[in-house]
Amino acid sequence: MIGVAGCGRMGAPMLGALCRAGFDARGFDIRPPREFGALSEHMTDDAAAFAAGLETLLTVVRDVPQTEDVLFGAQGFVRTASLRRIILCSTLSPRYVLALRARLPEQITLIDAPMSGAQIAAEEARLSFMLGGEDSDLDAAQPLFAAMGSHFHRMGGFGAGMQAKVLNNLLAASHTAMTRLVLDWAEQAGLDQRKLLDLIHTSSGQNWFASGFNQIEFARDGMDDDNTIGILVKDVESALDAAPEDADTALPRTVQALLRTLEPYPSSS
């Protein structure tokens, strides 16, 4: 059985995609199954029930503390399930991910497979996966990724996918912060937002966030620890945790600080 731990805005549609593709899959979340609508029959908030028959675990929780709970702590599926494979889809510090190998039984296959594309891509099963692991392990898991995504980037051995993801998210964070700043300045200057976004899309300032501004679910969010802006702040920290010893971290810290100041858009100022 395949299990998805952490069925939030990304994990729930990923579970849905696996079920639609015919996989024997169920989801675990601390929220009761009734909150998941059509997915409720595939959901449980009972850790023991989730662990029964669980062989492949996909973790899509928020951060390292929640990953610790899923693997070793409150849920402790490494202890309670007969796991054969763990696929890490959360965005975590690459240093933390690499250290997991020594903490887990050798017979458990480890793959890091963080994804990109926001909720809309998860709902449409067209996520981009950044993959780290042995080629044979990635080959065996490819049907799962194919059910949930449309782009698959094999970055190297275990941990390489996570390193690529945090670097990608550094750019995503900078695009988010700077696009929002540009739109605020444009409003002050009296520019039409739609016309400016159309211009950016076909000009040198083009970026994923600006091009998808009206489709990306978090585009107008302000900073909150529990939303995607807060997750971007966390992801920048994950990248900084794995930065080279002599790296200049001033620019990432500035982007992180800008994200922390974001208010719901349009700004009330």
VEXPADREN-778453 format. One line per 10 residues: number of its first residue (from 0); their letters; for each residue x, y, z of C-alpha. Coordinates in steps of 0.001 Angstrom, whole numbers, plus 500000, padded with zeros to 6 digits. Layout:
<sites>
NUM) a) X/Y/Z ~ ...
</sites>
This chain:
<sites>
0) migvagcgrm) 500000/500000/500000 ~ 501090/503558/499205 ~ 500538/506227/501829 ~ 500623/510017/501568 ~ 501358/511676/504922 ~ 500336/515319/505012 ~ 497285/515964/502846 ~ 497244/519737/502641 ~ 497006/521873/499515 ~ 499646/519744/497768
10) gapmlgalcr) 499356/516332/499403 ~ 495593/515960/498947 ~ 495586/516451/495156 ~ 498661/514212/494894 ~ 496733/511493/496712 ~ 493781/512088/494398 ~ 496023/511666/491345 ~ 497402/508373/492658 ~ 493906/507060/493331 ~ 492670/508074/489877
20) agfdargfdi) 495638/506245/488359 ~ 494518/503046/490090 ~ 497088/502811/492863 ~ 496180/501335/496237 ~ 496741/504588/498105 ~ 495507/506229/501273 ~ 496224/509508/502986 ~ 497017/510450/506560 ~ 496355/513833/508101 ~ 495605/515096/511590
30) rpprefgals) 492364/516565/510234 ~ 489334/514213/510203 ~ 488508/512461/506906 ~ 485171/514268/506546 ~ 487052/517482/505761 ~ 488406/515973/502519 ~ 485141/515679/500590 ~ 485393/513185/497739 ~ 488766/511986/499050 ~ 487378/511113/502485
40) ehmtddaaaf) 487072/507384/501706 ~ 490830/507309/501089 ~ 491736/509320/504212 ~ 492385/508508/507852 ~ 493496/510403/510937 ~ 494298/507112/512699 ~ 498055/506547/512568 ~ 497748/502835/513389 ~ 495232/502275/510597 ~ 497435/504170/508171
50) aagletlltv) 500487/502095/509119 ~ 498739/498780/508468 ~ 500031/497375/505189 ~ 502038/500534/504456 ~ 505067/499816/502252 ~ 505673/503085/500361 ~ 505424/506345/502287 ~ 505299/509757/500601 ~ 505856/512605/503057 ~ 504279/515921/502039
60) vrdvpqtedv) 504339/517636/505422 ~ 505464/521207/506006 ~ 508923/521064/507543 ~ 511593/519151/509442 ~ 509704/518940/512794 ~ 506639/517493/511055 ~ 508850/515102/509074 ~ 510423/513988/512354 ~ 506946/513305/513760 ~ 505914/511303/510697
70) lfgaqgfvrt) 509075/509201/510618 ~ 510232/508875/514213 ~ 507974/510791/516614 ~ 504235/511155/517158 ~ 503294/508956/514204 ~ 506618/507134/513938 ~ 505827/505184/510785 ~ 509426/503955/510569 ~ 508682/502120/513785 ~ 505038/501123/513259
80) aslrriilcs) 504899/500239/509536 ~ 506724/497648/507439 ~ 508203/500251/505138 ~ 510138/499337/502035 ~ 510415/502824/500523 ~ 510234/506443/501714 ~ 509810/509262/499205 ~ 510444/512720/500648 ~ 508298/515270/498797 ~ 508503/518068/501350
90) tlspryvlal) 511058/520839/500828 ~ 513628/520333/503584 ~ 517224/521211/504369 ~ 519501/519075/502174 ~ 521760/518553/505192 ~ 518856/517069/507151 ~ 517858/514849/504226 ~ 521355/513434/503728 ~ 521621/512650/507452 ~ 518444/510520/507288
100) rarlpeqitl) 520238/507674/505524 ~ 522220/506806/508652 ~ 519082/506960/510813 ~ 516987/504526/508773 ~ 517284/500776/508247 ~ 519324/499922/505162 ~ 516477/497893/503666 ~ 514331/501032/503311 ~ 514845/502703/499936 ~ 515194/506480/500190
110) idapmsgaqi) 514243/508888/497410 ~ 514067/512647/497637 ~ 511396/513983/495306 ~ 510427/517558/496143 ~ 508033/519050/493648 ~ 507212/522413/492119 ~ 504180/523920/490437 ~ 501845/525128/493215 ~ 498423/523708/494028 ~ 497028/524160/490532
120) aaeearlsfm) 499715/521872/489082 ~ 499047/519268/491784 ~ 495327/519370/490989 ~ 496035/518942/487269 ~ 498674/516209/487878 ~ 501399/518174/486116 ~ 503895/518737/488924 ~ 507620/519019/488281 ~ 509660/516610/490402 ~ 513327/517066/491296
130) lggedsdlda) 514574/513550/491973 ~ 517488/512179/493939 ~ 518323/508496/494319 ~ 519704/505417/492633 ~ 518567/505072/489020 ~ 517044/501653/489685 ~ 515039/503061/492607 ~ 513858/506007/490525 ~ 512876/503667/487687 ~ 510769/501604/490085
140) aqplfaamgs) 509052/504712/491472 ~ 508502/506423/488098 ~ 504893/505172/487691 ~ 504015/507033/490902 ~ 505635/510236/489703 ~ 504002/509892/486284 ~ 500583/509746/487944 ~ 501190/513041/489736 ~ 503418/515047/487413 ~ 504585/515835/483910
150) hfhrmggfga) 508223/516870/484371 ~ 510844/514651/486018 ~ 514377/515881/486618 ~ 516899/513317/487852 ~ 519469/515418/489616 ~ 521810/512732/490974 ~ 522126/510546/494050 ~ 520007/510747/497178 ~ 519868/514358/498380 ~ 520535/515922/494980
160) gmqakvlnnl) 516846/516486/494310 ~ 516465/518410/497552 ~ 519552/520510/496867 ~ 518147/521406/493449 ~ 514756/522206/494946 ~ 516005/524667/497558 ~ 518064/526449/494901 ~ 515012/526591/492635 ~ 512987/527954/495527 ~ 515538/530684/496155
170) laashtamtr) 514641/531968/492694 ~ 510923/531419/493302 ~ 511157/533384/496550 ~ 512980/536254/494857 ~ 510446/536317/492004 ~ 507591/536360/494503 ~ 509047/539160/496597 ~ 510153/541327/493690 ~ 506999/540856/491591 ~ 504862/541921/494524
180) lvldwaeqag) 507119/544944/495114 ~ 506917/545874/491425 ~ 503123/545613/491442 ~ 502916/547824/494529 ~ 505108/550441/492881 ~ 503097/550188/489664 ~ 499890/550813/491578 ~ 501406/553925/493106 ~ 502370/555069/489604 ~ 498860/554485/488257
190) ldqrklldli) 499777/551627/485890 ~ 497171/549047/484936 ~ 498099/545746/486621 ~ 496902/543505/483796 ~ 498772/545481/481160 ~ 501947/545414/483227 ~ 501722/541662/483829 ~ 501183/541102/480103 ~ 504270/543210/479416 ~ 506371/541300/481956
200) htssgqnwfa) 505263/537987/480453 ~ 506750/538893/477059 ~ 509748/540913/478255 ~ 513030/540525/480112 ~ 511338/540572/483528 ~ 509368/537395/482763 ~ 509096/534926/485619 ~ 506799/532089/486641 ~ 505158/534036/489466 ~ 504292/537079/487349
210) sgfnqiefar) 503157/534972/484388 ~ 500852/532921/486598 ~ 499827/535693/488974 ~ 496093/535224/488418 ~ 496273/531422/488645 ~ 498733/530836/491494 ~ 496680/530327/494643 ~ 499068/532183/496954 ~ 499769/535154/494649 ~ 497769/537609/496763
220) dgmdddntig) 498600/536185/500195 ~ 500303/538156/502912 ~ 502887/536626/505202 ~ 501531/533945/507528 ~ 503467/531069/509058 ~ 500790/528624/507862 ~ 500468/529711/504231 ~ 502697/529418/501157 ~ 504448/532748/501788 ~ 505491/531395/505169
230) ilvkdvesal) 506620/528191/503480 ~ 508791/530198/501069 ~ 510421/531887/504068 ~ 511090/528406/505454 ~ 512433/527197/502109 ~ 514921/530075/501918 ~ 516129/529023/505369 ~ 516514/525443/504116 ~ 518679/526701/501258 ~ 520763/528819/503629
240) daapedadta) 521311/525797/505877 ~ 523080/524072/502978 ~ 524896/527138/501613 ~ 528647/526863/500944 ~ 530737/527932/503928 ~ 532076/531029/502162 ~ 528777/532004/500489 ~ 527516/535579/500574 ~ 524024/535154/502020 ~ 523065/538838/502065
250) lprtvqallr) 520758/538643/499033 ~ 518805/535548/500185 ~ 518406/537139/503632 ~ 517067/540324/502003 ~ 514538/538320/499961 ~ 513495/536448/503089 ~ 513018/539738/504933 ~ 510893/541137/502073 ~ 508650/538068/502143 ~ 508117/538539/505871
260) tlepypsss) 506735/542045/505232 ~ 504162/541046/502589 ~ 500574/541988/503310 ~ 497506/540669/501464 ~ 497412/542113/497940 ~ 496307/544690/496937 ~ 498074/546505/499746 ~ 495880/548551/502023 ~ 498495/551308/502057
</sites>
